[in-house]
């Protein structure tokens, strides 16, 4: 290597030493990138398409491996590069910061691959996915918290390698006065949401794909990030809510313990309606629907009004979307049944016409009132 450098200096003696040294560093980086590209191509051919897990691992580790090869190449070339002490020290310092970043990067990728490997046994695209939603929520929240901590530690370690930043940090901790109070107040929302994320991962008031009602909006928990939750609303809008909201304020969770739900259909019918016949029709409609899970079907008279009685039909479904569709289907078919086969059950008004007394019949102008009262009589 010394002979090569000496020969190179003899040939390129008119070029400044620092240019030659930086060129060697750049050439080493280029060689490292080329070697990585060739090695990755060969590895892909050897693995083949039959092992997708190995290909995924190769893609996930491609960035850290590329950076590691570049740092190794720079570390090999740097001692032999004709550079002055100042420039060599700066390059060594940059390499040290890059090594810290590489360690953080590898740590984050290791956490990501470990989480992905753990979640492979759970599926969210099934009806009974309670256990899967539980583990997916815990793993995603903890993964984001760990990633945030890794980034904070890596950045802090990298900054501490700079002497000026180290002195500033020491003086800041030594003062620990108004500046510390201001920083603490400014970071309070971030810290409260991070702590709320840990609480949600442990206690799990919400999980991924839970059906919830937040701020009078109904939707599903689409994603739980480090500081916020994304709610996918029924009309495809997205509501972003801070994590602390689910710890500090009440909300409705329709799938807290199980995805199955009982849907309610309210009907107003006449007092003369045959409730038993309507109940049998409800059971027939539920049994003929693919949305019914076979658990609950019932019809009850729950309230009376001056002109109608109120019926409540209960039907159960496997999840919230199917419960909504089943309610609409049952309501539509019961209304068609009442309209076509039981018209006497339709709500109606009744009037009672009393016999007119002789004294009232003799009044001239009152005959019009009698006629109007008789005209209002109907079913």
C-alpha positions as a printed NumPy array, in Angstrom:
array([[   0.   ,    0.   ,    0.   ],
       [   2.89 ,    2.349,    0.83 ],
       [   4.51 ,    1.58 ,   -2.52 ],
       [   1.244,    2.229,   -4.307],
       [   0.767,    5.56 ,   -2.546],
       [   4.354,    6.594,   -3.272],
       [   4.009,    5.725,   -6.946],
       [   0.755,    7.63 ,   -7.07 ],
       [   2.383,   10.663,   -5.474],
       [   5.176,   10.508,   -8.049],
       [   2.771,   10.442,  -10.951],
       [   0.436,   13.096,   -9.552],
       [   3.03 ,   15.247,   -7.846],
       [   1.543,   18.494,   -9.138],
       [  -1.794,   17.852,   -7.348],
       [  -2.106,   19.011,   -3.702],
       [  -1.847,   16.248,   -1.12 ],
       [  -5.263,   16.895,    0.381],
       [  -6.9  ,   16.439,   -3.025],
       [  -5.146,   13.086,   -3.45 ],
       [  -6.165,   12.003,    0.036],
       [  -9.819,   12.93 ,   -0.447],
       [  -9.783,   11.235,   -3.841],
       [  -8.555,    8.031,   -2.23 ],
       [ -11.356,    8.23 ,    0.347],
       [ -13.961,    8.813,   -2.369],
       [ -12.536,    5.989,   -4.484],
       [ -12.7  ,    3.671,   -1.476],
       [ -16.354,    4.564,   -0.959],
       [ -17.112,    3.931,   -4.651],
       [ -15.344,    0.56 ,   -4.525],
       [ -17.325,   -0.376,   -1.386],
       [ -20.64 ,    0.541,   -3.04 ],
       [ -19.705,   -1.459,   -6.15 ],
       [ -18.738,   -4.502,   -4.082],
       [ -22.008,   -4.286,   -2.163],
       [ -24.052,   -4.052,   -5.344],
       [ -22.326,   -7.083,   -6.883],
       [ -22.572,   -9.081,   -3.666],
       [ -26.272,   -8.277,   -3.324],
       [ -26.951,   -9.316,   -6.919],
       [ -25.125,  -12.619,   -6.397],
       [ -26.944,  -13.225,   -3.113],
       [ -30.321,  -12.658,   -4.797],
       [ -29.528,  -15.245,   -7.456],
       [ -28.361,  -17.767,   -4.891],
       [ -31.452,  -17.259,   -2.705],
       [ -33.94 ,  -17.363,   -5.569],
       [ -37.627,  -16.484,   -5.421],
       [ -38.662,  -19.506,   -3.376],
       [ -37.481,  -17.979,   -0.086],
       [ -39.261,  -14.624,    0.329],
       [ -38.206,  -14.311,    3.996],
       [ -34.524,  -14.409,    3.034],
       [ -35.097,  -11.86 ,    0.271],
       [ -36.934,   -9.591,    2.715],
       [ -34.026,   -9.874,    5.177],
       [ -31.59 ,   -9.023,    2.382],
       [ -33.563,   -5.912,    1.433],
       [ -34.016,   -4.754,    5.045],
       [ -30.289,   -5.054,    5.797],
       [ -29.123,   -3.551,    2.52 ],
       [ -28.761,    0.014,    3.827],
       [ -26.827,   -0.758,    7.026],
       [ -24.536,   -3.211,    5.199],
       [ -23.801,   -0.608,    2.519],
       [ -22.9  ,    1.99 ,    5.153],
       [ -20.781,   -0.525,    7.078],
       [ -18.781,   -1.386,    3.932],
       [ -18.207,    2.296,    3.193],
       [ -16.978,    2.94 ,    6.737],
       [ -14.698,   -0.1  ,    6.576],
       [ -13.236,    1.081,    3.264],
       [ -12.634,    4.592,    4.645],
       [ -11.024,    3.139,    7.784],
       [  -8.628,    1.083,    5.626],
       [  -7.64 ,    3.929,    3.303],
       [  -7.559,    6.828,    5.777],
       [  -4.245,    5.93 ,    7.535],
       [  -2.416,    5.84 ,    4.192],
       [  -4.013,    8.942,    2.652],
       [  -1.675,   11.957,    2.407],
       [  -3.719,   14.288,    4.591],
       [  -2.728,   16.791,    7.24 ],
       [  -3.586,   16.141,   10.872],
       [  -6.542,   18.547,   10.935],
       [  -8.298,   17.058,    7.923],
       [  -7.498,   13.52 ,    9.061],
       [  -8.979,   14.298,   12.478],
       [ -12.153,   15.732,   10.945],
       [ -12.615,   12.691,    8.73 ],
       [ -12.037,   10.378,   11.684],
       [ -14.607,   12.321,   13.685],
       [ -17.156,   12.063,   10.857],
       [ -16.469,    8.342,   10.647],
       [ -17.113,    8.012,   14.382],
       [ -20.437,    9.839,   14.052],
       [ -21.306,    7.584,   11.104],
       [ -20.524,    4.515,   13.222],
       [ -22.937,    5.765,   15.906],
       [ -25.586,    6.307,   13.23 ],
       [ -24.868,    2.822,   11.853],
       [ -25.374,    1.235,   15.274],
       [ -28.671,    3.105,   15.7  ],
       [ -29.766,    2.121,   12.199],
       [ -28.945,   -1.539,   12.817],
       [ -30.802,   -1.426,   16.133],
       [ -33.938,    0.02 ,   14.506],
       [ -33.831,   -2.537,   11.689],
       [ -33.361,   -5.342,   14.207],
       [ -36.403,   -4.159,   16.152],
       [ -38.442,   -3.888,   12.934],
       [ -37.507,   -7.369,   11.738],
       [ -38.095,   -8.868,   15.178],
       [ -41.548,   -7.265,   15.355],
       [ -42.42 ,   -8.389,   11.823],
       [ -41.254,  -11.917,   12.588],
       [ -43.311,  -12.029,   15.783],
       [ -46.469,  -10.732,   14.064],
       [ -46.334,  -13.277,   11.23 ],
       [ -48.368,  -15.723,   13.321],
       [ -51.265,  -13.267,   13.734],
       [ -53.774,  -12.258,   11.043],
       [ -56.143,   -9.301,   11.1  ],
       [ -58.201,  -10.375,    8.067],
       [ -60.251,  -12.929,   10.001],
       [ -63.546,  -12.581,   11.841],
       [ -62.227,  -13.696,   15.243],
       [ -59.111,  -11.537,   15.35 ],
       [ -59.249,  -10.392,   18.964],
       [ -55.903,  -11.975,   19.924],
       [ -54.248,  -10.719,   16.736],
       [ -55.413,   -7.135,   17.344],
       [ -54.132,   -7.326,   20.908],
       [ -50.613,   -8.417,   19.925],
       [ -50.396,   -6.138,   16.873],
       [ -51.295,   -3.123,   19.01 ],
       [ -48.744,   -3.96 ,   21.697],
       [ -45.941,   -4.689,   19.239],
       [ -46.54 ,   -1.582,   17.11 ],
       [ -46.71 ,    0.801,   20.065],
       [ -43.668,   -0.677,   21.805],
       [ -41.735,   -0.737,   18.52 ],
       [ -42.352,    2.953,   17.926],
       [ -41.422,    3.828,   21.502],
       [ -38.195,    1.799,   21.213],
       [ -37.397,    3.372,   17.832],
       [ -37.87 ,    6.845,   19.341],
       [ -35.574,    6.003,   22.253],
       [ -32.931,    4.599,   19.895],
       [ -33.002,    7.771,   17.784],
       [ -32.769,   10.001,   20.874],
       [ -29.847,    8.001,   22.287],
       [ -28.037,    7.923,   18.922],
       [ -28.452,   11.656,   18.314],
       [ -27.436,   12.481,   21.878],
       [ -24.341,   10.28 ,   21.625],
       [ -23.385,   11.803,   18.286],
       [ -23.803,   15.348,   19.596],
       [ -21.708,   14.59 ,   22.646],
       [ -18.75 ,   13.843,   20.375],
       [ -18.627,   17.562,   19.541],
       [ -16.775,   19.465,   22.217],
       [ -18.866,   22.633,   21.91 ],
       [ -22.134,   20.743,   22.262],
       [ -20.746,   18.799,   25.23 ],
       [ -19.859,   22.011,   27.029],
       [ -23.247,   23.495,   26.248],
       [ -24.979,   20.414,   27.62 ],
       [ -22.91 ,   20.512,   30.813],
       [ -23.628,   24.192,   31.35 ],
       [ -27.339,   23.635,   30.651],
       [ -27.562,   20.859,   33.226],
       [ -25.554,   22.946,   35.68 ],
       [ -27.894,   25.918,   35.392],
       [ -31.102,   23.786,   35.568],
       [ -33.17 ,   26.9  ,   36.12 ],
       [ -35.667,   28.739,   33.97 ],
       [ -34.307,   27.124,   30.8  ],
       [ -34.961,   23.661,   32.184],
       [ -38.48 ,   24.674,   33.191],
       [ -39.218,   26.075,   29.734],
       [ -37.889,   22.961,   28.008],
       [ -39.923,   20.767,   30.325],
       [ -43.13 ,   22.708,   29.648],
       [ -42.487,   22.658,   25.899],
       [ -41.882,   18.899,   25.915],
       [ -44.865,   18.097,   28.126],
       [ -47.305,   17.25 ,   25.262],
       [ -44.729,   14.98 ,   23.623],
       [ -43.842,   13.232,   26.861],
       [ -47.487,   12.84 ,   27.9  ],
       [ -48.328,   11.226,   24.559],
       [ -45.307,    8.906,   24.751],
       [ -46.304,    7.831,   28.256],
       [ -49.908,    7.43 ,   27.084],
       [ -48.635,    5.177,   24.298],
       [ -46.971,    2.887,   26.82 ],
       [ -50.158,    2.861,   28.914],
       [ -52.27 ,    1.983,   25.863],
       [ -49.874,   -0.822,   24.909],
       [ -50.162,   -2.312,   28.417],
       [ -53.83 ,   -1.722,   29.307],
       [ -55.144,   -1.669,   25.703],
       [ -58.296,    0.449,   25.872],
       [ -58.009,    0.477,   22.074],
       [ -56.439,   -1.896,   19.573],
       [ -55.735,   -1.916,   15.86 ],
       [ -59.02 ,   -2.25 ,   13.886],
       [ -61.196,   -1.589,   16.943],
       [ -64.561,   -0.005,   16.104],
       [ -64.798,    3.201,   18.151],
       [ -66.87 ,    6.362,   18.455],
       [ -64.711,    9.431,   19.088],
       [ -66.096,   12.982,   19.085],
       [ -69.433,   11.627,   17.762],
       [ -67.618,   10.088,   14.78 ],
       [ -67.744,    6.343,   14.13 ],
       [ -64.769,    4.532,   12.616],
       [ -61.934,    2.039,   13.057],
       [ -58.504,    2.419,   14.66 ],
       [ -56.256,    2.343,   11.618],
       [ -52.869,    3.132,   13.168],
       [ -51.392,    3.858,   16.602],
       [ -48.287,    6.023,   16.236],
       [ -45.88 ,    7.272,   18.893],
       [ -47.95 ,   10.349,   19.757],
       [ -51.263,   10.03 ,   17.912],
       [ -53.937,    7.619,   16.72 ],
       [ -55.406,    7.555,   13.197],
       [ -59.148,    6.778,   13.08 ],
       [ -60.503,    5.619,    9.702],
       [ -64.042,    7.008,    9.59 ],
       [ -66.93 ,    5.272,    7.873],
       [ -66.81 ,    7.696,    4.908],
       [ -63.025,    7.137,    4.401],
       [ -61.978,   10.316,    6.148],
       [ -59.147,   10.129,    8.676],
       [ -59.348,   11.592,   12.171],
       [ -56.004,   12.134,   13.95 ],
       [ -56.335,   12.089,   17.743],
       [ -53.551,   12.511,   20.351],
       [ -52.764,    9.372,   22.322],
       [ -53.446,   11.164,   25.606],
       [ -57.094,   11.596,   24.514],
       [ -57.796,    7.889,   25.041],
       [ -56.369,    8.035,   28.57 ],
       [ -57.987,   11.282,   29.722],
       [ -61.401,   11.358,   28.022],
       [ -64.282,    8.89 ,   27.594],
       [ -65.008,    7.229,   24.249],
       [ -66.93 ,    4.207,   22.962],
       [ -65.158,    0.993,   21.972],
       [ -67.546,   -1.413,   20.251],
       [ -65.026,   -4.262,   19.976],
       [ -63.22 ,   -4.09 ,   23.314],
       [ -63.608,   -7.777,   24.212],
       [ -64.953,   -9.313,   21.003],
       [ -65.681,   -8.243,   17.442],
       [ -69.271,   -9.522,   17.554],
       [ -71.996,   -6.907,   18.021],
       [ -75.747,   -6.876,   18.63 ],
       [ -77.606,   -4.577,   16.271],
       [ -80.866,   -2.834,   17.171],
       [ -83.813,   -2.106,   14.847],
       [ -86.692,    0.016,   16.143],
       [ -90.182,   -0.211,   14.582],
       [ -93.43 ,    1.673,   15.33 ],
       [ -96.592,   -0.35 ,   14.559],
       [-100.285,   -0.127,   15.305],
       [-101.832,   -1.588,   18.472],
       [-103.573,   -4.17 ,   16.314],
       [-100.292,   -5.622,   14.996],
       [ -99.637,   -9.343,   15.472],
       [ -96.31 ,   -9.182,   17.333],
       [ -95.818,  -12.959,   17.275],
       [ -96.116,  -13.043,   13.497],
       [ -93.593,  -10.211,   13.145],
       [ -91.258,  -12.092,   15.516],
       [ -91.435,  -15.21 ,   13.368],
       [ -90.702,  -13.13 ,   10.268],
       [ -87.661,  -11.613,   12.021],
       [ -86.296,  -15.085,   12.779],
       [ -86.875,  -16.112,    9.164],
       [ -85.056,  -13.033,    7.839],
       [ -82.121,  -13.527,   10.228],
       [ -81.725,  -17.219,    9.375],
       [ -81.751,  -16.422,    5.68 ],
       [ -79.055,  -13.744,    5.931],
       [ -75.354,  -14.491,    5.511],
       [ -74.543,  -11.62 ,    7.867],
       [ -76.2  ,  -13.174,   10.927],
       [ -73.804,  -15.089,   13.199],
       [ -76.524,  -17.332,   14.652],
       [ -76.184,  -16.024,   18.227],
       [ -78.941,  -13.483,   18.964],
       [ -82.332,  -12.807,   17.338],
       [ -85.221,  -11.41 ,   19.349],
       [ -88.224,   -9.074,   19.14 ],
       [ -89.785,   -7.275,   22.105],
       [ -92.396,   -4.605,   22.759],
       [ -90.312,   -2.   ,   24.57 ],
       [ -92.597,    1.068,   24.663],
       [ -96.152,    2.243,   24.107],
       [ -97.242,    5.566,   22.646],
       [-100.71 ,    7.133,   22.292],
       [-101.073,    5.89 ,   18.707],
       [ -98.397,    3.162,   18.253],
       [ -96.39 ,    0.546,   20.067],
       [ -92.594,    0.429,   19.743],
       [ -90.871,   -2.834,   18.813],
       [ -87.154,   -3.524,   19.271],
       [ -85.547,   -6.198,   17.117],
       [ -82.112,   -7.534,   18.13 ],
       [ -79.798,   -9.359,   15.732],
       [ -76.099,  -10.158,   16.175],
       [ -73.268,  -10.11 ,   13.628],
       [ -69.589,  -11.004,   13.553],
       [ -68.258,   -7.429,   13.423],
       [ -69.351,   -3.796,   13.24 ],
       [ -69.625,   -3.439,    9.426],
       [ -71.683,   -6.637,    9.141],
       [ -73.857,   -5.517,   12.059],
       [ -74.678,   -2.268,   10.25 ],
       [ -75.486,   -4.065,    6.982],
       [ -77.572,   -6.678,    8.819],
       [ -79.602,   -3.996,   10.592],
       [ -80.353,   -2.285,    7.281],
       [ -81.317,   -5.61 ,    5.659],
       [ -83.632,   -6.633,    8.52 ],
       [ -85.275,   -3.215,    8.699],
       [ -85.942,   -3.196,    4.951],
       [ -87.425,   -6.703,    4.882],
       [ -89.602,   -6.196,    7.968],
       [ -91.035,   -2.999,    6.532],
       [ -91.804,   -4.76 ,    3.243],
       [ -93.453,   -7.616,    5.144],
       [ -95.661,   -5.269,    7.169],
       [ -96.591,   -3.204,    4.125],
       [ -97.481,   -6.166,    1.878],
       [ -98.73 ,   -8.907,    4.216],
       [ -99.831,   -7.078,    7.368],
       [-101.199,   -3.67 ,    6.357],
       [-103.317,   -3.532,    9.526],
       [-100.068,   -3.124,   11.487],
       [ -99.24 ,    0.177,    9.775],
       [ -99.445,    3.144,   12.185],
       [-102.799,    5.002,   11.956],
       [-104.847,    7.656,   13.723],
       [-108.248,    7.02 ,   15.311],
       [-111.15 ,    9.441,   15.922],
       [-114.27 ,    8.922,   18.019],
       [-117.552,   10.637,   17.012],
       [-120.092,   10.932,   19.827],
       [-123.866,   11.111,   19.129],
       [-125.07 ,   14.694,   18.759],
       [-127.594,   15.793,   21.409],
       [-130.991,   17.227,   20.47 ],
       [-130.177,   20.659,   21.815],
       [-126.965,   20.805,   19.861],
       [-128.723,   19.532,   16.689],
       [-131.223,   22.417,   16.82 ],
       [-128.46 ,   25.044,   16.608],
       [-128.263,   26.453,   13.155],
       [-124.588,   27.351,   12.86 ],
       [-123.495,   24.28 ,   14.761],
       [-124.502,   21.881,   11.989],
       [-121.258,   22.702,   10.175],
       [-119.271,   21.603,   13.23 ],
       [-121.14 ,   18.302,   13.355],
       [-120.436,   17.703,    9.691],
       [-116.767,   18.454,   10.155],
       [-116.533,   16.027,   13.118],
       [-118.2  ,   13.293,   11.086],
       [-115.852,   13.918,    8.177],
       [-112.807,   13.326,   10.363],
       [-113.945,    9.81 ,   11.303],
       [-111.826,    7.171,    9.547],
       [-110.049,    3.944,   10.326]])
